[in-house]
Structures are given as C-alpha cells and as structure tokens.
Amino acid sequence: MAKSLISAAVKLGYIDRAQKEKIQKYREETGQSEDNALRDTKIISEENILRLYSDVYRIPIGKIKDIKDTSLLQRLNSKELYRLSFIPEKS
C-alpha cells in the first residue's frame, strides 16, 4: 500500500494528482495532518474518506442493522455517540 493516506487516495483513484497537490499545499500552509487535510479541503466526500480508510486499513464497512452480536452496541454511551456525530441507522 502507499506510504501515506494521500498517496493511497491517488493510487486507489479517490483523487487525482492535481487534487493531491492542493491537499499537500493546504497541509504545508496549515500544518494539518493528512486526515484533517482530507476532511478540511472537502476534496473527497466524507463517505469516500470512510471508504478510503476501509481500503487502506482493510476494515470492512457495514451497517449497524447487519451486526449479529449487539452486546457491544448496547454498552456504548449514546451521548458520546452523538458527540462523535455517530447516529445509528434505524432497523
């Protein structure tokens, strides 16, 4: 896999080289991390950033209603989930 998340985004087709340069310029100007620069520049949608993370880190994306063992979900603090902007999909 690519050495950086931004390079991976190019390699996997999420962004082109011109967009990569814009993100890198933003990082140089602001000192932001790759993660923050990807989100702040909005060159990639949040949904595609999630897909990029899934591709890079090999973590499958799924829906809450598809989870068979919900014991972990039942222990999660709903206020913390709301703070993190995580709103479960209704079954």
ABEGO torsion letter per residue (X at the ends): XBABAAAAAAAAGABBAAAAAAAAAAAAAAGBBAAAAAAAAGABBAAAAAAAAAAAAGBBBBBAAABABAAAAAABBAAAAAAAGBBBBBX
